[in-house]
Amino acid sequence: MKTYTTLFEAINDLAKRGYTTNFNIESDCIVCAENMIRLRPDEFQIDEIHRFQEMSDLDNESILYAISSSQNNMKGLLVNAYGIYSETATTELVEKLSGQK
């Protein structure tokens, strides 16, 4: 897996590699805002995870997921803050995103 220095660099490289859909977290799924496709935890795979922390602000942390769904023929990205800015989600979705499932 490639290592990136910045979130911007990672997003650009992964987009070139076909991860072009933008996902957002909802309580029990991830959603593509452009076409409103909802993917439950058992409908997608996490291909890569990259964590970033700004050195000037240690509370400003983010995590980038490269996600694919073969059954929906989709590849995309999910950017989420972690730590004190983390989104709330169901246990099943949190387990999937943390690699526990």
Number of C-alpha atoms within 10 A of each C-alpha: 7 7 9 14 11 13 17 9 11 18 21 12 13 17 15 10 11 14 20 16 19 16 25 14 18 16 13 17 21 22 19 18 12 9 8 10 13 17 18 15 18 12 14 19 16 18 11 14 17 18 18 17 17 12 9 7 8 8 14 15 18 18 16 18 22 24 21 21 15 10 8 11 7 15 23 21 24 20 19 17 17 16 10 9 12 12 13 12 15 11 11 17 22 18 13 16 16 11 10 9 11
